[in-house]
Amino acid sequence: MQKGILIFVLAVLLAGCTSTVRVRRGDTLYSIAKRKNVPLRALIQENHLSPPYTIKAGQILKIPEKKTYTVRKGDTLYSIARKFDSNVTDVARQNNLKPPYTLKPGQKLLVKSWEDTGATSASVKTTKGKSALNPPEPKAKNTPTKSAIKVPKSAQSKRFNRPVSGKVIENFGTTKSGVHNDGINISAKAGTPILAADKGTVAYAGNDLKGYGNLVLLKHDNGWFTAYAHADKISVKKGAVVKAKQAIGTVGKTGGVKTPQLHFEVRYKTKPVDPILYLK
């Protein structure tokens, strides 16, 4: 899969699961955090960034989601702050509240939803006299490799249904031509129903991505996604809720393939993993 296409697929997936921002030339993590009104620490954690926290123009970053709480009878700012492991000062500041912090039942408050552990602005080190939050463009050799992608133990037990029956003609990983395959390709007769590997919501359905042909992306629970490419026909629309093993299209040879097949991807929080490891 071409790098440009992969980036676009990631952007589509990210747009379906949370708010995002595309890094502009001159942006730093600090400037983005300030612009989006989120804690710097939360922005770093949400995107699993490591020192020296390099970002580059065009990169897609996830913006931590804010949570709201509806005030109930008897609630106080102190009790709400304690419930969300925060403090009165922070909750008041987030909601522009002033003493005596009078609350009304039904009132909606922004509450702290980010972890306290992790990098803080004080722990962000500098490199060669320059702030690590405004680093030079990272070199290609610093780009994380597919082999560095890890799925936490709590999610490793996840299993998906096989979307079609057939022989795997291309495995996950680097192909003979040197291109990295983010999924597997399964040979199947044209017109064979493509079945949703699990229940989920259609995040994308169309043929705007060069090389993929007719493509369906499904968003599942707990950060999982599956992708189905080269379909002859698509029978679902964006936003539709589908059941496990529900037909979402038929096998075809659209896009950059010459024989009927299904390109199938499994992603954990947008990162591709070997589908074979997660099929029932």
Summary of the structure (lengths in Angstrom):
residues: 280
radius of gyration: 22.2
end to end distance: 25.3
largest distance: 70.4
contacts: 806
relative contact order: 0.15
helix: 22%
strand: 28%
